[in-house]
Amino acid sequence: MKRIGIIGAGRFGMALAESLSEAGVEVLLFERNGSLVQNASGIVAYAVQGDATNVHALEEAGFRECDVAVVAIGSNMEASMLAAANCKEIGVETVIAKATSEIHGKILTKLGADQIVYPDHESAHRLSRAITSHGGFDLLELSEGLSLAEIDAPDFCKDKTLAQIDLRKKTGVSVLCIRRLDENPKRPRAVVIPGPNDRIQAEDKLIVFGATKQIDEIIAKS
């Protein structure tokens, strides 16, 4: 089984870490804040406190053995750039980095990041430069049989809350976030980290994680 390293235990990083762990993936979570590390210790396989701007700290934590590293640092641009560069320096095969702007994303790419995710930007619909097209949605395989994908909101989900759909319990697929159209069509989609009472709208795009087979089946029902 592959090991997935996640740097940053904010909302995005923890949502991904929890979903991966629930699917049986070995997750190494690396975070500077000790209280966040303590909270995550019972969720992921490994939770390590440290400074991702220090290449030796990442190496000692075990990132050299990670097949994929996700840099989920959002508020500190310098730290995210150094973390991405450090992951590539120690030989992580695939580095996915969260960016807060196009400029930030371009810098991360120049530093070696393989894929850029823009949680607060229209470009978020490209989760990977190595996208596998499944006819209507984009998919990134994180490990054998498990994928992170963007899909159009299926018909059976529209105008229902996440609690009503109960997608995770029924299919094992988790909704990590929603990309929603702005009232002004010229503005980029907003990114919503949903709660159980958030209602899915007709034009929403869902960022989901789960078994590739189950994601395929959800698309087939649309």
Summary of the structure (lengths in Angstrom):
residues: 222
radius of gyration: 16.8
end to end distance: 31.3
largest distance: 48.7
contacts: 754
relative contact order: 0.14
helix: 34%
strand: 27%
